[in-house]
Amino acid sequence: MDDPFTLVDWRRQVAGLYADVRASGADPAAAARFRAGRDRLFAQHPQSPLAPEQRAHFRGLSYFPYDPAYRLVVPVRSAPPAERTVPAGEDGVVHLVRVGRLEFVLAGVPCGLEVYWLRGYGGGLFLPFADATSGSETYGGGRYLLDTVKYADLGGDAAGLVLDFNYAYNPSCCYHERWVCPLAPPENRLPVAVRAGERDFRLAYS
């Protein structure tokens, strides 16, 4: 088990970064603060997903330029509950329950994503996605927008969730093979290239 006290500190600091994002709305300066904060955590924090040898060469995460066109507030449509189980290595399986559907237009193209609830103690909203950049410019397994059990929360409620793809980030398995992560299911693959948020870490450090 990881040191529980450094893990709690990591989550507190991540929660602070997202609190600033929610308070600031569509603000490029907030995105710059968020990215600088993540770079600091990845470089210095004992709970960084990077291995020690990776940190020695770490120069910062790679992002697309901030673009306010990628920030949307999307109504949550009802969807029949459906459960999906996803392998998670030593943690066993992750149980995802569909709790709604998001329909929106991005770059002039109709898009849809399913939003899940993590079944387990505490629960939390979980929104993974893949897009036309996955496997080329971004991580092939997709990225995350929301994972509220880990404080990745952009705001909103049942009437509408904030989807700001400028804050799309990689699952930990993008950084090192020791991690196993739940990835975007086929129904959450967008038909457009989302050139916003975090790029593939491995491309920057290959």
FIMIBA-168799 format. One record per residue: residue number from 1; residue in one letter; chain; x, y, z of N, C-alpha, C, O in turn. Coordinates in nm, 3 decimals, always signed. Atoms other than C-alpha are relative to their C-alpha. Layout:
REM residues N
REC NUM a A X Y Z X Y Z X Y Z X Y Z;
...
//
This chain:
REM residues 206
REC 1 m A +0.084 -0.120 +0.000 +0.000 +0.000 +0.000 +0.087 +0.125 +0.000 +0.187 +0.132 +0.073;
REC 2 d A -0.070 -0.127 -0.001 +0.120 +0.351 -0.082 -0.017 +0.068 +0.135 -0.112 +0.040 +0.209;
REC 3 d A +0.009 -0.077 -0.123 +0.186 +0.585 +0.207 -0.133 +0.077 +0.001 -0.153 +0.164 -0.084;
REC 4 p A +0.132 -0.063 +0.005 -0.169 +0.695 +0.295 +0.005 +0.150 +0.022 -0.082 +0.222 -0.027;
REC 5 f A -0.003 -0.142 -0.030 -0.062 +1.037 +0.421 +0.048 +0.082 -0.120 -0.002 +0.192 -0.144;
REC 6 t A -0.040 -0.072 +0.121 +0.124 +1.139 +0.105 -0.108 -0.010 -0.107 -0.125 +0.081 -0.187;
REC 7 l A +0.110 +0.013 +0.095 -0.169 +1.003 -0.099 -0.110 +0.101 +0.031 -0.166 +0.162 -0.060;
REC 8 v A +0.099 -0.100 -0.040 -0.410 +1.221 +0.100 +0.048 +0.139 -0.040 -0.031 +0.221 -0.088;
REC 9 d A -0.052 -0.131 +0.038 -0.181 +1.519 +0.041 -0.009 +0.022 -0.151 -0.047 +0.130 -0.195;
REC 10 w A +0.014 -0.009 +0.146 -0.171 +1.448 -0.335 -0.143 +0.037 -0.037 -0.165 +0.127 -0.118;
REC 11 r A +0.141 -0.025 +0.035 -0.551 +1.440 -0.346 -0.045 +0.138 +0.045 -0.123 +0.203 -0.024;
REC 12 r A +0.032 -0.136 -0.043 -0.579 +1.760 -0.144 +0.050 +0.103 -0.100 -0.021 +0.198 -0.134;
REC 13 q A -0.056 -0.097 +0.094 -0.351 +1.940 -0.385 -0.071 -0.004 -0.135 -0.095 +0.100 -0.196;
REC 14 v A +0.078 +0.011 +0.123 -0.535 +1.805 -0.689 -0.136 +0.066 +0.018 -0.182 +0.137 -0.072;
REC 15 a A +0.130 -0.063 -0.027 -0.864 +1.913 -0.530 +0.012 +0.151 -0.006 -0.078 +0.218 -0.056;
REC 16 g A -0.021 -0.144 +0.006 -0.721 +2.263 -0.491 +0.013 +0.052 -0.142 -0.040 +0.158 -0.174;
REC 17 l A -0.014 -0.040 +0.140 -0.625 +2.281 -0.857 -0.137 +0.007 -0.069 -0.167 +0.102 -0.142;
REC 18 y A +0.132 +0.002 +0.064 -0.977 +2.184 -0.966 -0.095 +0.103 +0.061 -0.181 +0.156 -0.010;
REC 19 a A +0.083 -0.105 -0.060 -1.141 +2.421 -0.716 +0.027 +0.134 -0.069 -0.065 +0.211 -0.094;
REC 20 d A -0.036 -0.123 +0.070 -0.952 +2.705 -0.885 -0.061 +0.003 -0.140 -0.109 +0.107 -0.185;
REC 21 v A +0.059 +0.008 +0.134 -1.071 +2.586 -1.227 -0.149 +0.029 +0.006 -0.200 +0.107 -0.074;
REC 22 r A +0.145 -0.020 -0.009 -1.435 +2.573 -1.117 -0.034 +0.146 +0.033 -0.132 +0.200 -0.018;
REC 23 a A +0.025 -0.139 -0.037 -1.412 +2.921 -0.964 +0.031 +0.097 -0.112 -0.023 +0.207 -0.115;
REC 24 s A -0.050 -0.093 +0.103 -1.244 +3.071 -1.271 -0.073 -0.010 -0.132 -0.069 +0.085 -0.211;
REC 25 g A +0.070 +0.015 +0.127 -1.456 +2.933 -1.557 +0.095 -0.005 -0.118 +0.205 -0.060 -0.110;
REC 26 a A -0.080 +0.004 +0.123 -1.325 +2.983 -1.910 +0.108 +0.107 +0.006 +0.092 +0.216 -0.049;
REC 27 d A -0.108 -0.097 -0.023 -1.001 +3.156 -1.814 +0.133 -0.063 -0.036 +0.177 -0.156 +0.032;
REC 28 p A -0.131 +0.057 +0.035 -0.671 +3.083 -1.990 +0.101 +0.008 +0.114 +0.188 -0.079 +0.125;
REC 29 a A -0.094 -0.011 -0.112 -0.485 +3.204 -1.680 -0.021 -0.114 +0.099 +0.076 -0.165 +0.156;
REC 30 a A +0.028 +0.112 -0.089 -0.660 +2.937 -1.472 +0.057 -0.129 -0.057 +0.111 -0.212 +0.016;
REC 31 a A -0.058 +0.119 +0.064 -0.557 +2.673 -1.725 +0.152 -0.001 +0.016 +0.211 -0.107 +0.038;
REC 32 a A -0.145 -0.007 -0.017 -0.197 +2.795 -1.702 +0.039 -0.036 +0.143 +0.138 -0.106 +0.165;
REC 33 r A -0.028 +0.035 -0.140 -0.208 +2.770 -1.321 -0.018 -0.150 +0.023 +0.061 -0.214 +0.092;
REC 34 f A +0.028 +0.143 -0.014 -0.359 +2.422 -1.343 +0.116 -0.082 -0.058 +0.161 -0.178 +0.005;
REC 35 r A -0.108 +0.075 +0.064 -0.089 +2.301 -1.581 +0.130 +0.013 +0.078 +0.204 -0.085 +0.093;
REC 36 a A -0.122 -0.019 -0.080 +0.191 +2.451 -1.374 -0.008 -0.081 +0.129 +0.092 -0.137 +0.174;
REC 37 g A +0.017 +0.078 -0.121 +0.047 +2.287 -1.064 +0.018 -0.149 -0.023 +0.079 -0.217 +0.059;
REC 38 r A -0.019 +0.142 +0.031 +0.032 +1.946 -1.228 +0.147 -0.030 -0.027 +0.197 -0.134 +0.017;
REC 39 d A -0.143 +0.022 +0.024 +0.390 +1.982 -1.351 +0.076 -0.009 +0.131 +0.164 -0.094 +0.148;
REC 40 r A -0.069 +0.002 -0.130 +0.502 +2.059 -0.997 -0.026 -0.132 +0.073 +0.066 -0.191 +0.129;
REC 41 l A +0.033 +0.125 -0.067 +0.318 +1.756 -0.856 +0.071 -0.118 -0.067 +0.126 -0.204 +0.001;
REC 42 f A -0.065 +0.111 +0.071 +0.453 +1.524 -1.125 +0.150 -0.001 +0.026 +0.211 -0.108 +0.036;
REC 43 a A -0.145 -0.008 -0.016 +0.808 +1.647 -1.072 +0.044 -0.027 +0.143 +0.152 -0.083 +0.164;
REC 44 q A -0.049 -0.005 -0.137 +0.821 +1.665 -0.693 -0.074 -0.089 +0.098 -0.015 -0.130 +0.199;
REC 45 h A +0.080 +0.064 -0.104 +0.542 +1.480 -0.516 +0.030 -0.150 +0.007 +0.046 -0.214 -0.097;
REC 46 p A -0.027 +0.144 -0.011 +0.606 +1.127 -0.378 -0.108 -0.087 -0.062 -0.082 -0.205 -0.090;
REC 47 q A +0.106 +0.079 +0.062 +0.272 +1.014 -0.525 -0.008 +0.025 -0.151 -0.107 -0.013 -0.214;
REC 48 s A -0.003 -0.021 +0.145 +0.367 +1.121 -0.878 -0.014 -0.133 -0.073 +0.047 -0.232 -0.031;
REC 49 p A +0.007 +0.124 +0.078 +0.268 +0.858 -1.137 +0.128 -0.032 -0.076 +0.141 -0.140 -0.132;
REC 50 l A -0.128 +0.025 +0.066 +0.618 +0.895 -1.282 +0.093 -0.080 +0.091 +0.097 -0.058 +0.212;
REC 51 a A -0.104 +0.072 -0.074 +0.889 +0.652 -1.176 +0.117 +0.095 +0.028 +0.134 +0.194 -0.043;
REC 52 p A -0.111 -0.091 -0.034 +1.197 +0.810 -1.011 +0.093 +0.029 -0.118 +0.138 +0.142 -0.135;
REC 53 e A -0.090 -0.024 +0.114 +1.408 +0.761 -1.325 -0.063 +0.091 -0.105 +0.008 +0.160 -0.178;
REC 54 q A +0.066 -0.091 +0.093 +1.145 +0.943 -1.531 +0.006 +0.144 +0.049 +0.021 +0.236 -0.031;
REC 55 r A -0.001 -0.136 -0.055 +1.141 +1.241 -1.298 +0.133 +0.070 -0.027 +0.138 +0.192 -0.039;
REC 56 a A -0.132 -0.060 +0.022 +1.512 +1.293 -1.356 +0.007 +0.074 -0.134 +0.085 +0.168 -0.149;
REC 57 h A -0.001 -0.062 +0.133 +1.438 +1.388 -1.719 -0.128 +0.077 -0.029 -0.148 +0.123 -0.142;
REC 58 f A +0.131 -0.061 +0.022 +1.092 +1.541 -1.670 +0.013 +0.150 -0.024 +0.077 +0.221 +0.054;
REC 59 r A -0.004 -0.142 +0.034 +1.048 +1.881 -1.836 -0.139 +0.062 -0.005 -0.155 +0.176 -0.049;
REC 60 g A +0.137 -0.051 +0.002 +0.672 +1.920 -1.798 -0.087 -0.081 -0.094 -0.039 -0.138 -0.192;
REC 61 l A +0.096 +0.069 +0.085 +0.361 +1.766 -1.947 -0.026 +0.082 -0.126 -0.008 +0.204 -0.127;
REC 62 s A +0.022 -0.066 +0.129 +0.272 +1.845 -2.307 -0.150 +0.020 -0.023 -0.230 -0.072 -0.006;
REC 63 y A +0.141 -0.035 +0.020 -0.055 +2.022 -2.388 -0.021 +0.068 -0.135 +0.070 +0.129 -0.191;
REC 64 f A +0.043 -0.086 +0.110 -0.241 +2.164 -2.683 -0.023 +0.141 +0.055 -0.048 +0.157 +0.175;
REC 65 p A +0.030 -0.136 -0.046 -0.287 +2.544 -2.668 -0.144 +0.009 +0.053 -0.235 -0.058 +0.004;
REC 66 y A +0.134 -0.020 -0.056 -0.583 +2.657 -2.459 -0.093 +0.058 -0.106 -0.055 +0.150 -0.179;
REC 67 d A +0.098 -0.044 +0.099 -0.896 +2.705 -2.674 -0.137 +0.002 +0.066 -0.190 -0.104 +0.099;
REC 68 p A +0.129 -0.008 -0.067 -1.221 +2.835 -2.519 -0.114 -0.069 -0.075 -0.217 -0.098 -0.015;
REC 69 a A +0.104 +0.069 +0.076 -1.421 +2.669 -2.799 -0.022 -0.142 +0.050 -0.124 -0.203 +0.020;
REC 70 y A +0.013 +0.137 -0.051 -1.360 +2.337 -2.623 -0.063 -0.005 +0.139 -0.062 -0.111 +0.202;
REC 71 r A +0.072 +0.001 -0.128 -1.548 +2.442 -2.308 -0.150 +0.006 -0.028 -0.198 +0.098 -0.093;
REC 72 l A +0.143 +0.012 +0.022 -1.915 +2.337 -2.308 -0.069 -0.028 +0.133 -0.009 -0.084 +0.224;
REC 73 v A +0.087 +0.043 -0.109 -2.197 +2.307 -2.056 -0.111 -0.082 -0.064 -0.190 -0.029 -0.142;
REC 74 v A +0.084 +0.095 +0.074 -2.397 +2.002 -2.162 -0.106 -0.059 +0.091 -0.073 -0.112 +0.198;
REC 75 p A +0.105 +0.064 -0.080 -2.737 +1.887 -2.030 +0.021 -0.150 +0.009 +0.069 -0.213 -0.086;
REC 76 v A -0.010 +0.144 -0.019 -2.741 +1.535 -1.889 -0.132 -0.062 -0.039 -0.235 -0.034 +0.023;
REC 77 r A +0.120 +0.071 +0.044 -2.991 +1.318 -2.073 -0.009 -0.134 +0.072 +0.092 -0.196 +0.104;
REC 78 s A +0.017 +0.129 -0.067 -3.139 +1.013 -1.909 +0.041 -0.112 -0.095 +0.028 -0.101 -0.217;
REC 79 a A -0.040 +0.119 +0.075 -3.010 +0.675 -2.021 -0.027 -0.122 +0.087 -0.007 -0.115 +0.209;
REC 80 p A +0.026 +0.119 -0.081 -3.108 +0.324 -1.911 +0.127 -0.043 +0.072 +0.234 -0.047 +0.012;
REC 81 p A -0.120 +0.046 -0.072 -2.871 +0.203 -1.637 +0.059 -0.124 -0.066 -0.014 -0.216 -0.104;
REC 82 a A -0.071 +0.116 +0.053 -2.611 -0.039 -1.769 +0.134 -0.007 +0.069 +0.200 +0.095 +0.088;
REC 83 e A -0.125 +0.016 -0.074 -2.311 -0.182 -1.589 +0.108 -0.057 -0.090 +0.084 -0.146 -0.171;
REC 84 r A -0.118 +0.046 +0.074 -1.966 -0.232 -1.736 +0.110 -0.029 +0.100 +0.132 +0.050 +0.192;
REC 85 t A -0.114 +0.031 -0.086 -1.673 -0.403 -1.565 +0.128 +0.014 -0.081 +0.136 -0.032 -0.195;
REC 86 v A -0.125 -0.030 +0.068 -1.321 -0.296 -1.653 +0.115 -0.054 +0.084 +0.122 -0.024 +0.203;
REC 87 p A -0.114 +0.051 -0.077 -1.002 -0.482 -1.550 +0.086 +0.114 +0.053 +0.106 +0.215 -0.015;
REC 88 a A -0.085 -0.104 -0.061 -0.779 -0.282 -1.314 +0.119 -0.062 +0.071 +0.155 -0.016 +0.180;
REC 89 g A -0.122 +0.058 -0.055 -0.477 -0.503 -1.245 -0.017 -0.053 +0.140 -0.110 -0.129 +0.167;
REC 90 e A +0.004 +0.048 -0.137 -0.408 -0.564 -0.877 -0.125 +0.044 +0.075 -0.162 -0.015 +0.176;
REC 91 d A +0.122 -0.048 -0.064 -0.721 -0.368 -0.788 -0.122 -0.082 -0.040 -0.233 -0.052 +0.005;
REC 92 g A +0.113 +0.083 +0.042 -0.937 -0.635 -0.954 -0.072 +0.060 -0.119 -0.011 +0.082 -0.224;
REC 93 v A +0.076 -0.062 +0.108 -1.213 -0.485 -1.166 -0.068 +0.126 +0.053 -0.099 +0.138 +0.171;
REC 94 v A +0.075 -0.122 -0.031 -1.378 -0.144 -1.174 -0.139 -0.017 -0.057 -0.155 -0.054 -0.173;
REC 95 h A +0.139 +0.011 +0.044 -1.756 -0.145 -1.194 -0.052 +0.139 -0.034 -0.056 +0.228 +0.051;
REC 96 l A +0.053 -0.127 +0.047 -1.902 +0.139 -1.400 -0.149 -0.017 -0.030 -0.190 -0.113 -0.094;
REC 97 v A +0.143 +0.002 +0.026 -2.274 +0.214 -1.409 -0.036 +0.126 -0.079 -0.010 +0.238 -0.034;
REC 98 r A +0.040 -0.115 +0.081 -2.409 +0.437 -1.686 -0.112 +0.076 +0.072 -0.212 +0.017 +0.111;
REC 99 v A +0.100 -0.080 -0.069 -2.602 +0.724 -1.528 -0.055 +0.112 -0.088 -0.143 +0.186 -0.044;
REC 100 g A +0.053 -0.103 +0.087 -2.661 +0.954 -1.823 +0.076 +0.006 -0.131 +0.177 -0.061 -0.150;
REC 101 r A -0.064 -0.018 +0.131 -2.573 +1.060 -2.174 +0.010 +0.149 -0.029 -0.080 +0.226 +0.003;
REC 102 l A -0.028 -0.138 +0.036 -2.424 +1.385 -2.300 +0.004 +0.012 -0.151 +0.079 -0.060 -0.217;
REC 103 e A +0.002 -0.022 +0.146 -2.502 +1.508 -2.652 +0.031 +0.145 -0.027 -0.028 +0.235 +0.034;
REC 104 f A -0.048 -0.135 +0.025 -2.329 +1.812 -2.797 +0.061 +0.006 -0.139 +0.074 -0.097 -0.206;
REC 105 v A -0.065 -0.021 +0.129 -2.167 +1.957 -3.107 +0.140 +0.053 +0.026 +0.159 +0.149 +0.102;
REC 106 l A -0.139 -0.040 -0.016 -1.790 +1.987 -3.127 +0.061 +0.011 -0.139 +0.056 -0.083 -0.218;
REC 107 a A -0.060 -0.026 +0.133 -1.611 +2.138 -3.427 -0.102 -0.025 -0.111 -0.067 -0.074 -0.219;
REC 108 g A +0.105 +0.016 +0.098 -1.946 +2.130 -3.610 -0.052 -0.141 -0.018 -0.133 -0.166 -0.107;
REC 109 v A +0.036 +0.141 +0.014 -1.988 +1.755 -3.558 -0.082 -0.044 +0.122 -0.040 -0.022 +0.235;
REC 110 p A +0.077 +0.053 -0.114 -2.264 +1.596 -3.343 +0.079 -0.110 +0.072 +0.133 -0.200 +0.008;
REC 111 c A -0.077 +0.094 -0.081 -2.104 +1.401 -3.058 -0.083 -0.047 +0.119 -0.181 +0.018 +0.158;
REC 112 g A +0.066 +0.050 -0.119 -2.214 +1.192 -2.765 +0.097 -0.076 +0.089 +0.188 -0.143 +0.040;
REC 113 l A -0.080 +0.072 -0.098 -2.058 +1.056 -2.447 -0.092 -0.055 +0.107 -0.193 +0.007 +0.142;
REC 114 e A +0.071 +0.054 -0.114 -2.188 +0.831 -2.174 +0.078 +0.033 +0.126 +0.201 +0.024 +0.129;
REC 115 v A -0.063 -0.032 -0.128 -2.119 +0.934 -1.816 -0.033 -0.111 +0.098 -0.146 -0.160 +0.103;
REC 116 y A +0.010 +0.118 -0.087 -2.063 +0.666 -1.553 +0.012 +0.039 +0.146 +0.066 +0.145 +0.181;
REC 117 w A -0.021 -0.008 -0.144 -2.082 +0.625 -1.178 +0.088 -0.118 +0.039 +0.062 -0.232 +0.002;
REC 118 l A -0.088 +0.105 -0.049 -1.801 +0.432 -1.015 -0.068 -0.070 +0.118 -0.092 -0.009 +0.222;
REC 119 r A +0.066 +0.073 -0.106 -1.967 +0.162 -0.809 +0.104 -0.043 +0.104 +0.202 -0.111 +0.071;
REC 120 g A -0.094 +0.029 -0.108 -1.790 +0.129 -0.477 -0.017 +0.101 +0.110 -0.098 +0.193 +0.097;
REC 121 y A +0.014 -0.091 -0.113 -1.748 +0.305 -0.147 +0.032 +0.143 -0.043 +0.140 +0.170 -0.096;
REC 122 g A -0.021 -0.140 +0.037 -1.788 +0.678 -0.204 -0.047 +0.032 -0.141 -0.100 +0.140 -0.166;
REC 123 g A +0.043 -0.021 +0.138 -1.858 +0.638 -0.575 +0.065 +0.120 -0.065 +0.168 +0.169 -0.018;
REC 124 g A -0.051 -0.118 +0.069 -1.802 +0.924 -0.816 -0.032 -0.005 -0.147 -0.043 -0.113 -0.205;
REC 125 l A +0.022 -0.007 +0.143 -1.870 +1.043 -1.168 +0.132 -0.027 -0.073 +0.239 +0.015 -0.030;
REC 126 f A -0.119 +0.037 +0.078 -1.632 +0.908 -1.431 -0.032 +0.019 -0.147 -0.131 -0.035 -0.197;
REC 127 l A +0.024 -0.027 +0.142 -1.604 +1.032 -1.789 +0.129 -0.015 -0.079 +0.206 +0.081 -0.092;
REC 128 p A -0.114 +0.020 +0.090 -1.337 +0.877 -2.011 -0.045 +0.021 -0.145 -0.163 +0.007 -0.176;
REC 129 f A +0.033 -0.013 +0.142 -1.322 +0.944 -2.385 +0.124 -0.026 -0.084 +0.237 -0.012 -0.037;
REC 130 a A -0.104 +0.006 +0.102 -1.118 +0.876 -2.694 -0.049 +0.083 -0.118 -0.167 +0.116 -0.125;
REC 131 d A +0.038 -0.083 +0.114 -1.116 +1.075 -3.019 +0.095 -0.030 -0.115 +0.176 -0.123 -0.107;
REC 132 a A -0.079 +0.030 +0.120 -0.954 +1.092 -3.361 +0.149 +0.025 +0.018 +0.227 -0.013 -0.069;
REC 133 t A -0.144 -0.016 -0.026 -0.620 +1.196 -3.208 +0.058 -0.117 +0.079 +0.180 -0.130 +0.090;
REC 134 s A -0.046 +0.108 -0.088 -0.602 +0.885 -2.986 +0.088 -0.098 -0.078 +0.047 -0.151 -0.181;
REC 135 g A -0.094 +0.089 +0.066 -0.301 +0.676 -3.080 +0.097 +0.071 -0.091 +0.191 +0.009 -0.141;
REC 136 s A -0.093 -0.076 +0.083 -0.132 +0.952 -3.278 +0.053 +0.120 +0.079 +0.171 +0.124 +0.113;
REC 137 e A -0.042 -0.118 -0.076 -0.124 +1.286 -3.095 -0.026 -0.014 +0.149 +0.040 +0.050 +0.231;
REC 138 t A +0.033 +0.021 -0.141 -0.279 +1.166 -2.770 +0.005 -0.150 +0.031 +0.018 -0.232 -0.060;
REC 139 y A -0.014 +0.139 -0.044 -0.269 +0.844 -2.568 -0.105 -0.089 -0.066 -0.223 -0.053 -0.073;
REC 140 g A +0.089 +0.089 +0.075 -0.419 +0.551 -2.757 -0.117 -0.052 +0.079 -0.221 -0.082 +0.021;
REC 141 g A +0.110 +0.048 -0.083 -0.632 +0.439 -2.464 -0.102 +0.105 +0.035 -0.200 +0.075 +0.103;
REC 142 g A +0.093 -0.108 -0.029 -0.805 +0.775 -2.444 +0.045 +0.083 +0.119 +0.151 +0.060 +0.178;
REC 143 r A -0.029 -0.091 -0.110 -0.814 +1.046 -2.181 -0.121 +0.009 +0.092 -0.228 -0.046 +0.063;
REC 144 y A +0.109 -0.022 -0.096 -1.026 +1.146 -1.882 -0.038 +0.147 +0.003 +0.047 +0.236 -0.012;
REC 145 l A +0.047 -0.135 -0.029 -1.241 +1.453 -1.831 -0.042 +0.014 +0.146 -0.012 +0.114 +0.210;
REC 146 l A +0.050 -0.002 -0.137 -1.403 +1.368 -1.496 +0.037 -0.129 +0.070 +0.031 -0.237 +0.012;
REC 147 d A -0.017 +0.114 -0.089 -1.310 +1.137 -1.212 -0.014 +0.057 +0.141 +0.085 +0.079 +0.210;
REC 148 t A +0.023 -0.082 -0.119 -1.472 +1.300 -0.912 +0.046 -0.067 +0.129 +0.072 +0.002 +0.227;
REC 149 v A -0.050 +0.063 -0.121 -1.366 +1.036 -0.660 +0.146 +0.038 +0.026 +0.195 +0.029 +0.139;
REC 150 k A -0.138 -0.047 -0.012 -1.013 +1.164 -0.728 +0.010 +0.151 -0.020 +0.117 +0.205 -0.047;
REC 151 y A +0.011 -0.145 +0.000 -1.129 +1.528 -0.734 +0.015 +0.064 -0.137 +0.028 +0.187 -0.146;
REC 152 a A +0.000 -0.056 +0.135 -1.114 +1.570 -1.113 -0.144 +0.038 -0.034 -0.219 -0.042 -0.091;
REC 153 d A +0.139 -0.046 +0.004 -1.434 +1.776 -1.115 -0.004 +0.140 -0.059 +0.047 +0.234 +0.002;
REC 154 l A +0.005 -0.129 +0.068 -1.502 +2.058 -1.361 -0.125 +0.081 +0.032 -0.136 +0.196 -0.011;
REC 155 g A +0.119 -0.074 -0.040 -1.839 +2.154 -1.214 -0.125 -0.042 -0.074 -0.120 -0.120 -0.169;
REC 156 g A +0.129 +0.032 +0.058 -2.206 +2.134 -1.300 -0.082 -0.087 +0.094 -0.041 -0.118 +0.205;
REC 157 d A +0.091 +0.084 -0.078 -2.498 +1.926 -1.178 -0.082 -0.082 -0.097 -0.046 -0.096 -0.214;
REC 158 a A +0.081 +0.085 +0.087 -2.775 +1.702 -1.315 -0.058 +0.077 -0.118 -0.090 +0.018 -0.221;
REC 159 a A +0.054 -0.082 +0.110 -2.899 +1.992 -1.527 +0.102 +0.024 -0.110 +0.065 +0.049 -0.224;
REC 160 g A -0.103 -0.023 +0.100 -2.567 +2.031 -1.704 +0.139 -0.016 +0.058 +0.170 +0.043 +0.162;
REC 161 l A -0.138 +0.019 -0.043 -2.206 +1.918 -1.669 +0.093 +0.088 -0.083 +0.073 +0.106 -0.204;
REC 162 v A -0.103 -0.074 +0.072 -1.910 +2.134 -1.759 +0.096 -0.101 -0.064 +0.156 -0.184 +0.005;
REC 163 l A -0.097 +0.080 +0.074 -1.705 +1.961 -2.028 +0.101 +0.098 -0.059 +0.072 +0.166 -0.157;
REC 164 d A -0.105 -0.088 +0.052 -1.384 +2.153 -2.080 +0.117 -0.089 -0.040 +0.196 -0.133 +0.043;
REC 165 f A -0.101 +0.092 +0.051 -1.157 +1.948 -2.300 +0.141 +0.056 +0.015 +0.239 -0.017 -0.003;
REC 166 n A -0.132 -0.055 -0.031 -0.871 +2.188 -2.220 +0.061 -0.067 +0.122 +0.182 -0.060 +0.143;
REC 167 y A -0.047 +0.069 -0.121 -0.847 +1.987 -1.896 -0.001 -0.151 -0.016 +0.013 -0.224 +0.082;
REC 168 a A -0.011 +0.144 +0.023 -0.854 +1.643 -2.058 +0.141 -0.045 +0.038 +0.240 +0.019 +0.003;
REC 169 y A -0.131 +0.045 -0.048 -0.575 +1.442 -1.899 +0.017 -0.150 -0.019 -0.080 -0.224 -0.036;
REC 170 n A -0.032 +0.141 +0.025 -0.403 +1.108 -1.941 -0.023 -0.086 +0.123 +0.000 -0.041 +0.235;
REC 171 p A -0.001 +0.095 -0.111 -0.471 +0.803 -1.727 +0.145 -0.033 +0.037 +0.237 -0.017 -0.043;
REC 172 s A -0.137 +0.025 -0.048 -0.171 +0.698 -1.519 +0.075 -0.101 -0.085 +0.198 -0.095 -0.094;
REC 173 c A -0.067 +0.101 +0.081 -0.101 +0.402 -1.749 +0.070 +0.059 -0.122 +0.151 -0.009 -0.184;
REC 174 c A -0.073 -0.066 +0.109 +0.011 +0.651 -2.015 +0.145 +0.028 +0.039 +0.233 +0.033 -0.047;
REC 175 y A -0.132 -0.044 -0.045 +0.312 +0.741 -1.800 +0.095 -0.115 +0.031 +0.216 -0.104 +0.011;
REC 176 h A -0.087 +0.111 -0.040 +0.437 +0.403 -1.681 -0.080 -0.129 -0.002 -0.198 -0.131 +0.032;
REC 177 e A +0.067 +0.129 +0.016 +0.356 +0.036 -1.738 -0.045 -0.062 +0.132 -0.122 -0.157 +0.132;
REC 178 r A +0.042 +0.059 -0.128 +0.316 -0.032 -1.366 -0.145 +0.031 +0.032 -0.204 -0.031 +0.120;
REC 179 w A +0.138 -0.038 -0.025 -0.027 +0.133 -1.379 -0.094 -0.074 -0.093 -0.062 -0.096 -0.210;
REC 180 v A +0.109 +0.056 +0.082 -0.345 -0.034 -1.503 -0.123 +0.086 +0.025 -0.162 +0.107 +0.140;
REC 181 c A +0.107 -0.098 -0.014 -0.636 +0.202 -1.571 -0.123 -0.041 -0.080 -0.110 -0.105 -0.184;
REC 182 p A +0.120 +0.017 +0.085 -0.997 +0.180 -1.689 +0.006 +0.099 -0.117 +0.029 +0.218 -0.097;
REC 183 l A -0.014 -0.082 +0.120 -0.998 +0.311 -2.046 -0.137 +0.028 -0.063 -0.239 -0.028 -0.023;
REC 184 a A +0.125 -0.042 +0.063 -1.259 +0.469 -2.270 -0.065 -0.117 -0.074 +0.000 -0.181 -0.157;
REC 185 p A +0.070 +0.105 +0.074 -1.522 +0.218 -2.391 -0.031 +0.047 -0.142 -0.024 +0.167 -0.170;
REC 186 p A +0.025 -0.038 +0.140 -1.612 +0.211 -2.764 -0.106 +0.107 -0.016 -0.095 +0.191 -0.105;
REC 187 e A +0.108 -0.097 +0.015 -1.930 +0.413 -2.711 +0.044 +0.142 +0.038 -0.029 +0.238 +0.013;
REC 188 n A -0.049 -0.132 -0.035 -1.719 +0.702 -2.578 +0.116 +0.043 -0.090 +0.203 +0.119 -0.047;
REC 189 r A -0.099 -0.047 +0.098 -1.504 +0.744 -2.887 -0.065 +0.108 -0.087 -0.164 +0.081 -0.156;
REC 190 l A +0.055 -0.112 +0.075 -1.570 +1.083 -3.047 +0.049 -0.003 -0.145 +0.163 -0.043 -0.171;
REC 191 p A -0.037 +0.006 +0.142 -1.569 +1.116 -3.428 +0.081 +0.120 -0.047 +0.099 +0.139 -0.167;
REC 192 v A -0.077 -0.120 +0.036 -1.362 +1.436 -3.418 +0.136 -0.005 +0.067 +0.158 -0.082 +0.160;
REC 193 a A -0.132 -0.014 -0.061 -1.003 +1.527 -3.339 -0.008 +0.109 +0.108 -0.028 +0.226 +0.077;
REC 194 v A +0.006 -0.096 -0.112 -1.001 +1.692 -2.994 +0.142 +0.046 +0.031 +0.213 -0.016 +0.111;
REC 195 r A -0.134 -0.054 -0.022 -0.685 +1.900 -3.004 -0.007 +0.103 +0.112 +0.013 +0.223 +0.092;
REC 196 a A +0.007 -0.079 -0.123 -0.726 +2.030 -2.653 +0.040 -0.092 +0.115 +0.023 -0.213 +0.107;
REC 197 g A -0.041 +0.080 -0.114 -0.591 +1.917 -2.319 +0.138 -0.061 -0.018 +0.221 -0.009 -0.092;
REC 198 e A -0.134 +0.061 -0.007 -0.298 +1.686 -2.260 +0.030 -0.087 -0.121 -0.055 -0.161 -0.169;
REC 199 r A -0.048 +0.085 +0.109 -0.096 +1.524 -2.538 +0.057 -0.130 +0.057 +0.062 -0.149 +0.179;
REC 200 d A -0.057 +0.127 -0.041 +0.060 +1.178 -2.529 +0.138 +0.025 +0.063 +0.228 +0.076 -0.003;
REC 201 f A -0.126 -0.019 -0.074 +0.338 +1.185 -2.268 +0.117 -0.071 -0.068 +0.229 -0.021 -0.068;
REC 202 r A -0.108 +0.080 +0.058 +0.535 +0.917 -2.450 +0.059 +0.066 -0.124 +0.176 +0.046 -0.154;
REC 203 l A -0.051 -0.069 +0.118 +0.565 +1.129 -2.765 +0.100 +0.109 +0.039 +0.199 +0.132 -0.030;
REC 204 a A -0.088 -0.108 -0.044 +0.724 +1.413 -2.570 +0.132 -0.052 +0.054 +0.232 +0.019 +0.053;
REC 205 y A -0.120 +0.053 -0.066 +0.977 +1.182 -2.402 +0.055 -0.124 -0.071 +0.125 -0.204 -0.010;
REC 206 s A -0.054 +0.114 +0.074 +1.053 +0.929 -2.675 +0.134 +0.037 -0.064 +0.195 -0.046 -0.131;
//
